Amino acid sequence: MIRIDLVDRTSSVKHVDFRVVPVTNDKDFACVPPGILPLRSVMRLSRRVEAGCAFGEMGEYLWYRLKATPAGKHKQPICDQE
């Protein structure tokens, strides 16, 4: 699964999860909240992701691809140093 975060001027969480790339129908992806992008826009976005793009603009949104961390490779950030 590939997750694309959508950022606009609000504080609400918005993203698109691609099950396959490129998207060809409405079963190939899920939006949160549902219906935030029409199929045509999601198809266009999936082609950009397939081409290797990791961020960009789409209408009123800035979008960026979240990269998964391989299992066991995540490091805890050091927040407090004494």
Backbone torsions as a table, in degrees:
resi	resn	phi	psi	omega
1	MET	NA	141.6	176.4
2	ILE	-116.8	128.3	179.0
3	ARG	-108.3	133.6	176.3
4	ILE	-117.1	120.0	175.3
5	ASP	-85.6	140.1	177.9
6	LEU	-112.6	130.0	-177.7
7	VAL	-121.1	131.3	174.7
8	ASP	-135.5	-160.4	-175.8
9	ARG	-83.2	4.6	178.8
10	THR	-103.5	171.7	178.9
11	SER	-99.1	2.9	-178.1
12	SER	-77.3	148.4	-179.4
13	VAL	-78.8	130.3	178.6
14	LYS	-138.4	133.6	174.8
15	HIS	-157.7	165.4	176.2
16	VAL	-123.5	130.7	175.0
17	ASP	-108.3	119.5	176.9
18	PHE	-91.0	127.5	173.5
19	ARG	-85.5	-35.3	175.0
20	VAL	-138.9	155.0	177.0
21	VAL	-133.9	127.5	2.8
22	PRO	-81.5	153.8	177.6
23	VAL	-71.6	136.0	176.5
24	THR	-121.9	-17.7	178.6
25	ASN	-153.3	175.6	-174.4
26	ASP	-72.8	-6.2	176.6
27	LYS	-88.4	-8.5	-177.2
28	ASP	-85.6	-3.2	-176.3
29	PHE	-154.9	166.0	173.4
30	ALA	-138.4	138.2	177.8
31	CYS	-109.7	145.2	172.2
32	VAL	-127.3	116.9	-5.0
33	PRO	-71.1	155.7	-178.4
34	PRO	-55.8	139.0	175.3
35	GLY	79.2	9.6	-176.7
36	ILE	-66.2	-30.5	176.0
37	LEU	-127.4	140.8	176.3
38	PRO	-74.2	159.3	-178.9
39	LEU	-51.5	-44.4	-177.9
40	ARG	-58.7	-42.8	178.7
41	SER	-67.3	-40.3	179.3
42	VAL	-65.7	-38.6	176.9
43	MET	-61.8	-44.3	179.2
44	ARG	-63.1	-44.6	178.6
45	LEU	-62.2	-41.4	-179.3
46	SER	-64.9	-33.9	176.6
47	ARG	-67.5	-35.9	176.8
48	ARG	-66.8	-41.3	177.8
49	VAL	-64.7	-43.4	178.5
50	GLU	-60.1	-33.8	179.8
51	ALA	-77.1	-4.7	176.4
52	GLY	104.5	0.1	178.0
53	CYS	-68.5	142.1	-179.4
54	ALA	-116.7	-9.4	178.3
55	PHE	-161.2	164.5	178.7
56	GLY	170.3	-167.8	177.1
57	GLU	-117.7	145.0	175.8
58	MET	-147.3	106.7	-178.5
59	GLY	59.3	-124.8	-178.8
60	GLU	-85.4	1.5	-175.1
61	TYR	-110.2	146.8	160.2
62	LEU	-96.0	139.7	-179.6
63	TRP	-127.3	151.4	173.1
64	TYR	-150.9	146.7	-179.2
65	ARG	-85.1	133.5	174.4
66	LEU	-86.9	131.7	179.2
67	LYS	-95.7	131.3	178.9
68	ALA	-76.3	145.6	175.0
69	THR	-94.9	127.1	178.9
70	PRO	-55.7	146.3	-178.0
71	ALA	-54.4	131.5	177.6
72	GLY	81.4	0.6	-176.7
73	LYS	-104.5	-3.5	-178.8
74	HIS	-73.8	132.5	179.0
75	LYS	-110.8	137.8	176.9
76	GLN	-72.5	125.2	178.2
77	PRO	-68.7	147.6	176.4
78	ILE	-89.4	110.7	-176.4
79	CYS	-95.1	-38.8	-178.1
80	ASP	-118.6	120.7	176.0
81	GLN	-113.8	136.0	-179.0
82	GLU	-105.5	NA	NA
